[in-house]
C-alpha cells in the first residue's frame, strides 16, 4: 500500500508533544483503527504491536519519519487472555497465542 499523503504542521506538533509526554517504552493507543504502539525513544522507533497494518499505519509511519523515527509492525504472539465478563456477558476466559489485530476476532 502506497499512500500519497503529507502530514500537516498540526499532525507533526501533536506527535512531537505525544513523544515528549511519554516515557521511553511508553504506549500510545489509537482508537481510530484500534492499534497500540510502543515508542522507543532510545532507538527512535515507533513499534505497532497490536492492530492492523492499514492506511492509518502508513500515515503514522509518514509522521514518524518526518520526526526522525522509524516504524516497525510487530504483532506480538504472547498469550492473550480476555476476561469475557469485562467485555460482555458470561464468565469464560479466552486465551490465544495467535496474533490478534481485532479483539472482536476473539469474541
N, C-alpha and C positions, 0 to 999 in steps of 0.2 A: 504494500500500500504506500503510495507516494502522495504526500499532502502538499499542496501549494498554498500554504498559509503562513502568515507572518504575525508574530505577537505584537500587541500594542504596547505602548510605554506603561499603561496600567497593568497589563499582564506581567511585564517584567518587574515592575515595582512590587506588585503583590507577592511574586515568587521570591524576590530578594528579601522582603520582610518575613516571609514564611521561613526561609532558610535561617535568617538571623534569629528568629524566635524559637527555633528547635535546637535541642542539643544534638551533638554528633550521634547518629544512630536513631534519631527521633523518627516518628512515623507520621505520615500525612494521609488521611483518608479523603478520597474524592467521591462524594455521593453521586455525582452525575453518571458515572459508569461503575460505581461500587468497586473502586480499586483502592489498594493501600500500598503506599510507597515508604521505603526506608531511605532517609537522607544520610549518606556517608560523607560528612564534611571533610574528613581526613583525606580520602581518596577522590573527593569531588565527583560523586556518582549518585544518581537517583536510581533506586532499585525497586521495581514494581514486583511485589511478591504475592499479590492477590488481585485478581481482576483480569479483564480481557485486554488483549493487545489490539486495540481498535484505534479509531481516529483520535480519540482523546489521549490515548497513549502517545501517539505521534505528536500531537500538539504539545504535550508535556515535554517530550524529548526535544522539540524545537526550542522551547523556552529554556530548558536546562542548558542546551548547547550555547545559546546566546549569553548565558550567565557563566559559562566556563565549566559546566558539569556534563559528564557522560550519563547515559541511561542504560540500564540493563533490565531485561524481563526474566525473572527467576521465580516462577510459581513454585512454592515450596511443597515438598512431598512429605511433610511431617504429619503424624497422626492428627486428625482434625476431629474434635469432639464437640457436638452441639447438644445442649440440654434442650430437648424439644419443648419443655414446659416454658422456656423463656421466649420461644418464637411462635408458639401455638398451643393447642390443647394436646394433652397426652403426657405420658411420663417416660417415654423412651429416650434413650441416648443414641445418637447417630455417630458412628466412628468410621473414618475412611483414611486411607493413605493416598488416595488419588489426588491429583492436582485439582483444586476447586477454584473456579472462577466466578461462580454464582451460587450463593447459599441456597437458592431455590432448587438447584440441581440435587440437593441432598434431602429435601423435604418431600 
